[in-house]
Amino acid sequence: GRAGPPLAALSQVLRLERSRRTAIVYPLQKLERYLAPGTDTARFRLFQPGLGALQRAEALFRSDRGHPIDYVSSAVRMDHAPPPALPEVCFIGRSNVGKSSLIRALFSLAPQVEVRVSKTPGHTKKMNFFKVGKYFTLVDMPGYGYRAPQDFVEMVEAYLQERRNLKRTFLLVDGVVGLQKTDHIAVEMLEEFGIPYVMVLTKIDRASRGVLLKNVLQIQEFVKESAQGCFPQMFLVSSVEFSGVHLLRCFVAHVTGNLPTVEAS
């Protein structure tokens, strides 16, 4: 297959000098030095896998003959969804939050997997299922808010409530604009259904350091005060620079039960 983009593989990241390497693999840690003294950063390091775990997770996202990674099918109703045979994770977020771009970055070491990315918000109209060998399934959900499909609520609510193999929902939030009203509605839905979820801050390459810090701290405070089912550590990602992508692969592998022990770095 064709070579993946620069920094898609850990081996490429490890060639960088140390501070650049940390910024790519653990972008949240990179922000710590700019916080006011005394700021609670314990939630920045709850999931901090070492190199071995990162490499094992990467192997799951690298396709080969014995480990195919494929788009399986799309569905607009639950009775069209593939059988719930494997552990599953889903990615949801506002239209234009960068969801398909992030999934394409996660699958960048499996170039035969076609994740369609559009500059038009609301491009994803169906639930798209991707099977990662015999290990787990990843689902790209339609975006909410602007240009959401008409049957979005019925489709997504049914999926979240009925999909018994769903292990974690990844709620994507735009790193430039932070939590929006529609994101709060999504959080309320996840909380109401008792669905475990994770906040992922996208497009961090487009946000200034000040804006990023403000949004990180606001979301951290919101999760601490208002959320029951949210993992306390958020994940920061850039689908362009691959910041945070390696760590997110590792967390997906972990929550789907494919990385039972995660040693600290």
C-alpha positions in Angstrom: 0.0 0.0 0.0 1.0 3.6 -0.3 3.0 5.2 2.5 1.0 6.9 5.3 1.3 10.6 5.8 4.2 12.0 7.9 3.9 11.2 11.6 1.1 8.7 11.1 3.4 6.0 12.5 5.1 6.1 15.9 8.4 5.2 14.4 8.3 8.6 12.5 7.4 10.5 15.7 10.2 8.9 17.7 12.7 10.5 15.3 11.7 13.9 16.5 13.4 15.8 19.3 11.9 15.2 22.8 9.7 18.3 23.3 8.2 17.9 19.7 7.7 14.2 20.4 5.8 14.9 23.6 3.6 17.5 21.9 2.6 15.0 19.2 2.0 12.0 21.5 0.7 13.8 24.7 -0.5 17.2 23.6 -2.4 17.8 26.9 0.9 17.5 28.8 2.5 20.1 26.5 -0.1 22.6 27.8 0.6 22.0 31.5 3.6 24.4 31.6 1.4 27.3 30.6 -1.2 26.8 33.4 -1.3 29.0 36.5 0.6 27.5 39.4 -1.6 25.3 41.6 -3.9 24.3 38.7 -5.1 20.7 39.1 -3.5 18.7 36.4 -4.2 15.2 37.7 -6.9 14.8 35.1 -4.3 15.5 32.4 -2.4 12.2 33.1 -5.0 9.6 34.0 -4.4 7.7 30.7 -0.7 8.0 30.0 0.5 4.7 28.3 4.1 3.9 27.7 5.7 3.2 24.4 5.0 -0.5 24.5 1.2 0.0 24.8 1.2 2.7 22.1 3.0 0.3 19.7 0.6 -2.6 20.5 -2.3 -0.3 19.8 -0.8 1.0 16.6 -0.5 -2.6 15.3 -4.3 -2.9 15.6 -4.7 0.1 13.3 -2.2 -1.2 10.8 -3.8 -3.5 8.2 -2.2 -6.6 6.6 -3.4 -9.8 5.0 -4.1 -11.5 8.3 -5.6 -8.4 9.9 -7.9 -6.6 7.4 -9.4 -3.2 8.3 -12.5 -2.5 6.2 -15.6 -0.4 5.8 -18.4 -2.8 6.5 -21.7 -1.0 5.8 -23.8 2.0 6.4 -27.2 2.2 8.2 -30.0 4.7 8.8 -31.9 2.3 11.0 -30.8 -0.2 13.7 -32.2 -3.1 11.8 -29.8 -2.3 9.0 -26.7 -2.2 11.3 -24.3 -5.1 11.2 -24.6 -7.8 14.0 -23.2 -6.6 17.3 -20.5 -9.3 17.3 -17.5 -7.2 18.3 -16.8 -4.5 20.9 -17.7 -1.1 19.4 -16.9 2.5 19.7 -18.7 5.4 18.0 -17.7 9.0 17.2 -20.3 11.8 17.4 -20.1 15.6 17.2 -21.4 18.7 15.6 -21.4 18.9 11.8 -18.0 20.2 10.6 -16.2 19.2 13.9 -13.7 17.1 11.9 -15.1 13.7 12.7 -14.4 12.0 9.4 -11.0 13.6 9.2 -10.1 12.2 12.6 -11.3 8.7 11.7 -9.3 8.9 8.5 -6.2 9.9 10.6 -6.8 7.0 13.0 -6.9 4.7 9.9 -4.0 6.3 8.1 -1.9 3.1 8.4 -4.6 1.2 6.5 -4.7 3.3 3.3 -7.2 1.0 1.6 -9.9 2.1 4.1 -11.9 4.9 2.4 -13.2 7.4 4.9 -15.0 10.1 2.9 -14.1 13.6 4.0 -16.0 16.6 2.7 -15.6 20.4 3.1 -19.4 20.6 3.3 -20.8 20.3 6.9 -23.2 17.5 7.4 -21.7 15.2 4.8 -22.2 12.1 6.9 -25.9 11.1 6.6 -25.7 7.5 7.8 -24.0 5.5 10.5 -20.8 4.1 8.8 -19.3 0.9 10.3 -15.6 0.0 10.0 -14.4 -3.4 11.2 -10.9 -3.6 12.6 -9.9 -7.2 12.1 -11.5 -9.5 14.7 -11.0 -7.0 17.4 -13.5 -4.1 17.3 -15.8 -2.0 15.2 -15.6 1.8 14.9 -18.7 3.8 13.9 -18.8 7.2 12.3 -22.1 8.8 13.3 -23.9 11.7 11.4 -23.1 15.1 12.7 -25.6 17.1 14.8 -26.6 20.7 14.6 -26.2 22.5 11.2 -27.3 20.3 8.3 -27.9 17.2 10.4 -30.0 14.5 8.8 -33.8 14.8 9.4 -33.9 11.5 11.3 -30.7 12.2 13.3 -32.4 12.0 16.7 -34.2 8.8 16.0 -31.2 7.2 14.5 -28.7 8.2 17.1 -30.9 7.7 20.2 -31.9 4.2 19.0 -28.2 3.3 18.4 -27.1 4.6 21.8 -29.9 2.9 23.7 -29.9 -0.4 21.8 -26.3 -1.2 20.8 -25.3 -3.5 23.6 -21.7 -4.0 22.4 -21.0 -0.2 22.5 -18.0 0.3 24.8 -17.4 4.0 24.6 -18.8 7.1 22.8 -16.3 9.7 21.7 -17.9 13.1 21.7 -15.9 15.5 19.5 -15.8 19.2 20.3 -14.2 21.9 18.1 -11.0 23.1 19.8 -11.3 26.6 18.3 -14.9 27.3 19.5 -15.2 25.0 22.5 -18.4 23.6 23.9 -21.5 24.9 22.0 -25.2 24.6 22.9 -25.7 21.6 20.7 -22.8 19.9 22.5 -24.5 20.4 25.8 -27.6 18.7 24.3 -25.5 15.8 23.2 -24.0 15.5 26.7 -27.5 15.6 28.3 -28.5 12.7 26.0 -25.5 10.6 26.9 -25.9 11.3 30.6 -29.7 10.5 30.4 -29.0 7.1 28.7 -26.1 6.3 31.1 -23.6 6.0 28.1 -19.9 6.2 29.1 -18.2 8.8 26.9 -15.0 10.7 26.3 -14.5 14.3 25.2 -12.2 14.8 22.3 -11.0 18.3 21.4 -10.4 18.5 17.6 -8.5 21.0 15.3 -6.0 21.9 18.0 -3.6 23.0 15.2 -6.0 25.8 14.4 -6.4 27.2 17.9 -4.0 29.6 19.5 -2.5 28.4 22.8 -4.6 30.9 24.8 -7.9 29.7 23.2 -6.9 26.1 23.6 -6.1 26.6 27.3 -9.3 28.4 27.9 -11.4 25.7 26.2 -9.5 22.9 27.9 -10.1 24.4 31.4 -13.7 25.2 30.7 -14.4 21.7 29.5 -12.5 20.2 32.4 -14.6 22.3 34.8 -17.8 21.4 33.1 -17.0 17.7 33.2 -16.1 17.9 36.9 -19.2 19.8 37.8 -21.9 18.4 35.5 -20.9 15.1 34.0 -21.3 11.6 35.6 -20.5 9.3 32.6 -17.6 11.2 31.1 -14.0 10.0 31.4 -12.3 12.8 33.4 -9.4 13.2 31.0 -10.1 14.8 27.6 -8.1 14.0 24.5 -6.7 16.7 22.2 -6.2 15.9 18.5 -5.1 17.4 15.3 -5.9 15.3 12.2 -3.4 17.4 10.2 -0.4 17.2 12.5 -1.3 13.8 14.1 -1.1 15.3 17.6 -2.9 13.1 20.0 -3.8 10.5 17.3 -1.4 7.8 18.7 -2.8 8.3 22.2 -6.4 8.1 21.0 -5.6 4.9 19.1 -4.3 3.5 22.3 -7.4 4.5 24.3 -9.7 2.9 21.7 -7.7 -0.3 21.9 -7.9 -0.1 25.7 -11.7 0.5 26.0 -12.5 -2.3 23.5 -10.6 -4.7 25.7 -7.6 -5.2 23.3 -5.1 -3.6 25.6 -5.9 -5.1 29.0 -2.9 -3.6 30.8 -1.6 -0.1 30.1 1.6 0.6 31.9 2.4 4.2 32.7 5.2 5.9 30.9 
